[in-house]
Amino acid sequence: MYKTSYDEQNKICTIFLEGIISLKSAIQLKEQIAKEAEKGFPHIILDFGKDVHVDSSGIGAIFNSQKYLNERAGSLKIKNIGHETLSILKIANLDKHLNIIN
């Protein structure tokens, strides 16, 4: 489970990612996002912070979670994404399908 912070007024949950988001942790991330949405926080911010690396499983989890939230009138935003991860998303043209904020 990742650390979280909550903005009760705007129904936003920020999840602070760390380490490598690979198969096992990607499943945990999807489950945590669904859990937060069910608790009444349909708007999720994934804060990549420092040195977070994402493999294809992690990217899939992010896209699946975004779809899940959008179907429930929620949203998914990505914050503080690293240059390396952003470059990978841009090469694959995936950055255009995500809401990346500074």
VMD Tcl script that draws the C-alpha trace (Angstrom):
set ca {
  {0.00 0.00 0.00}
  {1.23 3.47 -0.89}
  {1.10 6.59 1.28}
  {-1.90 8.79 0.60}
  {-3.24 12.24 1.39}
  {-6.83 13.40 1.06}
  {-8.57 16.61 0.02}
  {-12.01 15.97 1.52}
  {-13.61 19.08 0.03}
  {-12.71 18.26 -3.57}
  {-12.81 14.45 -3.16}
  {-9.21 14.06 -4.29}
  {-6.82 11.37 -3.11}
  {-3.11 11.74 -3.82}
  {-1.17 8.48 -3.92}
  {2.58 8.83 -3.49}
  {4.37 6.24 -5.60}
  {7.83 4.89 -4.89}
  {10.27 2.43 -6.38}
  {9.43 0.32 -9.40}
  {5.86 -0.18 -10.56}
  {6.02 -3.67 -12.06}
  {3.59 -6.60 -12.24}
  {3.02 -7.19 -8.50}
  {2.97 -3.55 -7.47}
  {0.84 -2.61 -10.51}
  {-1.88 -4.96 -9.29}
  {-1.67 -3.41 -5.82}
  {-1.85 0.08 -7.31}
  {-5.00 -0.75 -9.32}
  {-6.60 -2.21 -6.19}
  {-5.70 0.83 -4.10}
  {-7.08 3.24 -6.70}
  {-10.37 1.30 -6.83}
  {-10.51 1.24 -3.02}
  {-10.00 5.01 -2.77}
  {-12.72 5.61 -5.38}
  {-15.10 3.36 -3.44}
  {-14.32 5.36 -0.28}
  {-15.62 8.49 -2.02}
  {-12.47 9.83 -3.68}
  {-13.09 9.46 -7.43}
  {-10.33 11.93 -8.33}
  {-6.87 10.43 -7.98}
  {-3.47 12.07 -8.36}
  {-0.50 9.75 -8.78}
  {2.55 11.58 -7.45}
  {5.64 10.00 -8.97}
  {7.99 11.88 -6.63}
  {11.58 10.69 -6.84}
  {13.00 7.81 -8.83}
  {9.78 6.02 -9.72}
  {10.14 3.66 -12.65}
  {7.22 2.08 -14.48}
  {7.29 -1.03 -16.66}
  {4.60 -2.10 -19.12}
  {2.51 -3.65 -16.33}
  {2.56 -0.34 -14.48}
  {1.57 1.59 -17.60}
  {-1.29 -0.86 -18.15}
  {-2.45 -0.42 -14.55}
  {-2.47 3.35 -14.95}
  {-4.53 3.20 -18.15}
  {-6.97 0.64 -16.71}
  {-7.37 2.74 -13.57}
  {-7.97 5.86 -15.64}
  {-10.74 4.04 -17.55}
  {-12.23 2.75 -14.28}
  {-12.32 6.25 -12.78}
  {-13.65 7.91 -15.94}
  {-16.54 5.42 -16.01}
  {-17.42 6.61 -12.50}
  {-17.21 10.35 -13.27}
  {-13.76 10.50 -11.72}
  {-10.33 11.38 -13.02}
  {-6.71 10.33 -12.87}
  {-3.84 12.81 -12.98}
  {-0.11 12.19 -12.94}
  {2.19 14.57 -11.10}
  {5.98 14.87 -10.82}
  {6.67 12.28 -13.49}
  {10.36 11.71 -14.16}
  {12.04 12.59 -17.43}
  {12.84 8.95 -18.27}
  {9.29 7.72 -17.73}
  {7.82 10.69 -19.59}
  {10.17 10.04 -22.51}
  {8.98 6.43 -22.75}
  {5.35 7.57 -22.75}
  {6.08 10.15 -25.45}
  {7.88 7.66 -27.69}
  {4.84 5.40 -27.53}
  {2.46 8.38 -27.97}
  {0.83 7.45 -24.67}
  {1.40 10.83 -23.02}
  {-1.43 12.28 -25.12}
  {-3.90 9.95 -23.43}
  {-2.93 10.82 -19.85}
  {-3.54 13.94 -17.78}
  {0.01 14.88 -16.77}
  {0.32 17.93 -14.51}
  {3.31 19.79 -13.07}
}
mol new
graphics top color blue
foreach p $ca { graphics top sphere $p radius 0.5 }
foreach p [lrange $ca 0 end-1] q [lrange $ca 1 end] { graphics top cylinder $p $q radius 0.2 }
display resetview
